[in-house]
Amino acid sequence: MSSAPAHILVVEDDPALRRFLRTSLDACGYAVSDVATGQEALGRMALERPDVMVLDLGLPDLDGVDLVARVREWSETPIIVVSSRDSDASKILALDRGADDYVTKPFSIGELLARIRAALRHRLRRQGVEPVWRSGPLEVDLSRREVRKDGAPVRLTPREYDLLRFFVLHADRVVTHQQVLKEVWGQAQIHETQYLRVFVGRVRQKIEPDPAQPHLLVTESGVGYRLRTLDGG
């Protein structure tokens, strides 16, 4: 017996785009619900408990960022923001309020599908389905605090390991500089972005096949970082 399809809730006030997303996601095998307002979204979230929310920020009754914050008061459902607001400040605000990812309009359906797959992987990890995280040549065993690349042990300092562990726990999700600094170094260090870049560089030297062109731990320009789950991982 096959498992039930993942349920996607689309929150978009543009009828044409909402119809396009519903049709495209349905064709890819997802179960899809769609609404046009923030209040409708809150009701569907409580009633249907979808696996992923795809959210436009420009809603007629409630700003999408506020909707993210309200959902985060009681739900960990992954939220992918889809918006024409393309400034770094808008992205950072949505991510800091609890969004898992941010896609700028216009976008390709292929890009959105990839982000949905990544969000679903992240959701499974939070439920404890993947005790050992793998991506390409990298393997991280959080229970044993062991890291391997191409099967060989990787030696990390305690702080480097704490940083990598944070990225693993949020793999496939964009995390802002401030989120990383707060969780790994503490509230007092949330503005030390240059300090964070130094440590990210050190971790890349140890985990990336080519640290000069990182493919695992990638920079989201002006916003933060994303640890990617590569094919074969």
ABEGO torsion letter per residue (X at the ends): XBBBBBBBBBBBABAAAAAAAAAAAAAAGBBBBBBABAAAAAAAAAAAGBABBBBBABBAABBAAAAAAAAAAABABBBBBBBABABAAAAAAAAAAGBABBBBOBBBAAAAAAAAAAAAAAAAAAAGABABBBBEABBBBAAAGBBBBGGBBBBBBAAAAAAAAAAAAABGBBBBAAAAAAAAAEAAAAABAAAAAAAAAAAAAAABABAABBAABBBBBGAEBBBBBBBGX
